[in-house]
Amino acid sequence: MNVSDQRNTNADIVHKPHFISGHAMKIPTLRVLQQNGKVYKDAVLPEIDQELALKIYDTFVFIRALDERMLASQRQGRISFYMTETGEEANDIGSAAALEPDDIILAQYREQGALAFRGFTVDEFMNQIFSNEQDLGKGRQMPIHYGSKRLNYYTISSPLGTQIPQATGVAHALKMQGRKNCAICYFGEGAASEGDFHAALNMAALLKVPAIFFCRNNGYAISTPAHEQYAGDGIAARGVGYGMQTIRVDGNDVLAVLLATQEARRLAVEEHEPVLIETMTYRLGAHSSSDDPSGYRSRKEEDSWRKKDPVARMRQWMEAKGWWDEEQEKAAREKHRAAVMTAMKKAEKVPAPPLEDLINDVYETPPWHLREQLEALKGHIRQYPDEYRKTAWRLTDE
């Protein structure tokens, strides 16, 4: 037999047709915390101390304040677009807490919590959301498409699923460089329907790259419910099919998420085993500021998941340990709400980026055809100044 042949030649031999149904596979769900904040008697706890717990929870409170204020700002017409992660905070924040700062994050568009945990400042959030001249992306992305080279957080792309094969490539590069780091890639179960997902997992499993593929299964691909997306046992079953280390986790239990990701990182970095984590969670808010979830799900369903709030669950656990109380809660909420409001008022007064930034950073010297298009755009803006009075870009030669 060719040494490259990886087929299982030691499998049992049968002499009658024997079909295997995917419906027979039922992957268990890891849970550490009960909803009342108590730990299950036989549960294994993650590596967590008071300092880490407080940082995670403080990030929870900040993200709730940010999402609340920015969604209201979109409704007021101050920004064009926004996406909240209400109800899903334990997923990206809990997993980010298991990583090292040099590990690479490739996010989808609902992982602002992971970025905040890493140290993205409230001013940096606001500058990006308002696309002003202090935005790290120079105003070229719509709101919530964050990126930070300093924090090893790849800039978010709108096309769904593109970050998944990119994560395989990043992890392969880390392995070739001999670095003791991994790449984590976030996406929803809807993105797992893209062909990029399957190509990425197959390559990652074959090349044994240090990657963690983190699927937030929140039940809906915008308005399409999970039962209309796949027939098998969720997304985790696909990891098993690709020969990958796989685990399913209660995504509203931050300790379970932290524990699973800590072990996933060990497998990825120390054993070069890519891992698929599927978290079962729920998006309490709309898909985006352009969405009305009342058209595809019931208030009763939302209320049932609201009782499983991951923030409330962690808070009760911390209170039982004597690490948190009502006074601290009130102070944290007021602090973050004030900080978000102050940063927002400051950011919306910062001038827009110069129009030239549209064609910078792609080539060392912008080629003739881009310069020609830029001049044509300037002429168009001069011709219709009233239409572009509130444009996100400004002419520097006016």
N, C-alpha and C positions, 0 to 999 in steps of 0.2 A: 504493500500500500504506500502511496506517495506520502511523505512525511508532512506535507502541507494539508493533507486531507483531515479535517477536523470533525468529520461525522462520527457519531457514536456507534461504533461497530460492536460494542458490548451490550447493546440494548437487548431486551428480551425478544425472542422470536415467537410469533404466533402463526397459526395456520388457518385462521378464519379472520374475516374483516373485523378490525377493532378500531373504531373511530373514537377520538377523544374530543369531548365538548368543552369549550372554554367556559361554559356556564357552570361546570363542575368545580371550577377554581374559585375559591373564596379567600381572598387575602385578608388577614386580620388587620385591625387598626390599633396602633399604639396610642395609649392614653395614660397619663400619669396623674393628672388633677381631675377631681370631680368638680362639678359646676359650683359647689359650695366652697371651693378652695382647699378641700381636704385631699391629701395624697392617698391613693389606693394602697391598701396594706402590703400587697406584694409588688408594688411598683419600684422600678429602678429610677433613681434621681439623676439628673444631669450634673455635670460639674458647674456649680453656681454658688456664689457667695453673696453677701448682702450688697457689696459694691456693684456687682454685675446686675443683680436683680433691680437695684434702684436705677441703674442706667437704662435697662430695658423698659422699665415702667415709665420713667421720665420721657423716653422717646414715644411711648404710647400716648401720653398726655399731649406732647407737642404735636404729634401728627393729627390727633383729633382737633386740636385748636387750629392748625393750618388748614385742614380739610374744610372745617366749618366756615372759616372766614373766607377762604378762596372760592368756595362754591357760592357763597353769598355775593362775593365780588363779581362773579360771572353773571349772576342774575341781575346785578346792578349795571352791567355793561362795562365794567372797569377792565375786565380781561375777557378774552374770546372763548376760552375753553378750560375745562378742568375735569379731573377724575379723582374721586376719593377712594380710600382703601378701608373705609369704615367696616368693621367686622372681620377684616382679614389681617389686622396688624400683627398678630402672633406669628404669621407665616414668614414674612420677610425680616421682621425685627428679631424674632427668635432665632432664625437661621443665621442672620448676619452676626449675631452675638457668638456663634460657634466658630467663626472664621478668624483668621489672622489678617492684620491690615494689608499685607502684601498679596493676599488671595484676590483673584479677579472676579468682579461682579458684572454679569451681563443680564440686564433687567428687561422686562417687558414695558409696562407703563403703569403699574400699580405697586411699585416698590420704593416709594419715596421714604418709607420708614427705614429701609436698609441704608439708604444714603444719609439720612439724619443720624442714624446710630453711628455711622462712620465719622461724622463731624462736619457734614455740609451745613453751613450756617444759615440762619433765617434770612440774612441779606442775600446770600447766594441763591436761595430758593426764589426770593422775590425778583431778583434781577433776571432770572431765567423766565419766570412767569410773565413778566412785563416786557421781555425782549428789549431791554434797554442797552445802552452802550457798555455797561459793566457786566452784562451777561457773558458767561464763559463761552457760550456758543455764538456770540456776536449777533444775537437776534434772528438767527436763521432757522430756528425750530419753533414749533407751536408750543404753548405752555405744557408743562409736565414732562417734556422731553429732556430730562436732565443728563448731565455728564460731568465727570470730574477726573482728570488725569491724576491729580494729587491723591484722590481717594480710591484709585483703581476701580472706577465705576464707568464702564463703557457708555457712551452716549446712546440714548434710546432711539430706536427707529420706529416709525409708524407701521411699515409693512409687517404683518403678523408672522412671527416665527423665524425671522431671519437671524436672530441672535442664537438660535439653538445650534445650527452647524458651526457658527462662528465660535461658540463655546468649545466645541470639539477641537477646533483648530488652535484656539488659545491654550487649551489644556495640553495638547500635543506639543506645542512650543515650550511650555513649562517643563514637560518631561524631557524633551531634547536638551534643554538648557541645564538640566540637573537641579532645578529649583525644588525646594520642599514646600510647594504651594499648589493650590488647586484653583479651578475656575468653577463658579457656581452660576447656573443659568436659570432664571425664573421665567415661567410662562403659565398660561391658563390651559384648562383642558380643551378649550376651543382651538388654541394654537397647536395642540397635539394632533389635530386633524390635518395639519399641513404636511406635505411631503417632506419638508425640511426636517421635521421631527424624526421621521423614520430614518432618513439618511444619516442624521447626526448621531442617533443612538447606535445604529449599526456600526458606524465608523469608530465611535468611542469604545464600544465593546471589543471590537476587533483589534484596535490599536492599544487598548489598555491605558487610556489616558486618565489623568487625575481630574475628573469632572464630576460635578454634582448637578444633575438635572432635577430642578425643583418645580413640580407641577402643582399649582394652586387650583384644585378642583372646587370651584365655587358654585357649581350647579348650572351655570348658564354661560353660553358663548353669546354675549350681548343678550339676545332674547331667545335663543335656541336652548331648550332644556337638555340636560345631559342624556336623557333617555332617547332623544332624537339624534344624538351625536355618535353613539357607539353601542354595540350589542354585548361586548365582553364585560369583564369585571373591572370597570374603570380603566385608568391609565396605567396603574401599577402592573397589571398583567402583561403589558407590552414590554416592560423592562425584563421580566422573566423570559419572554419569548426571544429577546435579543441576547440572552445569556448575561444579564447585568444584575449586580447586587441591587435589590429593590426592597422598599419598605413603604407601608401606608401609615399615615399619622393623622390623629385628630388635629386639624389645623386651627382649632380654637383653644388648644391647650399649649401654651407657650413652653412649658417645661418638656412636653413630649417632642415638640419641634426642636428645641435646643438639644435634647438628648439624641434624637435621630441624626441631626446634622453634625454633632460632635463625632459620632461614630462614623458617619458617612465621610467626613473629612479624613479621619484616620485611615479608612479603607482606600480613599482616593490617593492620599499622599504617601502613605507608608507601604501600601500593597498594590498601588497602581490599578485599582479597581474602580471603574466609573460606577456611579450610584444613581438610581432613580428614586426620588422621594415624591410620593403623591400625598398631598394634604387635603383632607375633606373639610371644607369650610363653606362660608356663605358671604356673598356681597350684600351687605345691608343697604347700601345706597344704590343709586342708579349706576348703570354701566359708565356713563359719563354725563356731563352737563347737557348733552344733547338727547338723553334717553329718558323715557317715562316707563318705569318698570311696572306700573299698574296695568299696562296692556298685556302683560304676559305672566304675571304671578299675583297671588292673592295677598291681602293684608294679613290673613291668618297665618300663611306660610312665613311671612316676614317676622311676625310676632313670635312664632315658635323658635326662630333662630335668634331673635333678639335676647331671648332668655339664656342663650349660650354665649353671650358676649365674652370674648377672650380677655378684654381689659378688666371687666368685673371679676372674672375668675382669678386672674393673677392678683388683683388687688386684695381679694379675700384671703388668699394664701399668704401674702405679705403681712396683712394685718394680724393673722393668726401667729405669725412668727415675731411680731412686735417690730417689724421693719417699716410700717406705714400706718398712718392714722388719718382721720378726717381733716385735721388741721393742715397736715402736709398736702393732702389732696387739694384742698381749697387754694393753698398758696401756689402749688404747681400750676393749676389751671389759670389762675390770675396772671402768673408770671408769663406763661406762654401766650396767652391771649393778648397781653399787652405788647409782648415782643413782636408778635405777628402783625399787629395793627401798626406799630411804629415803623417796622420794616416796609410794610406795604405802602404807607404814605410817603416814605422816603423814595422807594423804588419807582413809583409812578411819576415822580418829578424829575427823574434822571433822563437826560436826552436820549433819543433813539440813536442807534448806530449809524455811522455814515454809510451812504448807499454803496460806496466802494467795497465794503465788507462782504457784499454779496458774492464777489468773485475772488476774494482772497483765500489763501490757505489750501487751494486745490493744486495749483501749479506754483513753482518758485516765482515765475513771472507770468501774469495773466496773458494768455495768447490773444492774438488780434481779434478773433471772432467774439470772445467774451467782452473785450473792451468795446468793440463795436456795438454789441447788444446793450451794454451799460449806457453808452451815450444815447442810444435810441430810447432807452427807458427814461433817462433824464429829460430828454426832449418831450416825451409824453407827459411827464409829471409837470413840466413847465407849462405845457399847453392846457392842462386841466388842474390847476393848482387847488381849486376848491374841493375837488374830489379826493385829493391826497393830503388835505390839510392835517388829518389825523393819522397819516401813514406811520407804520412802525419804523420807517427809514427816513433819513433826512439828507438833503443835498448839501454837501460841504462847500460848494462853490457859489452858494447863494448869498 
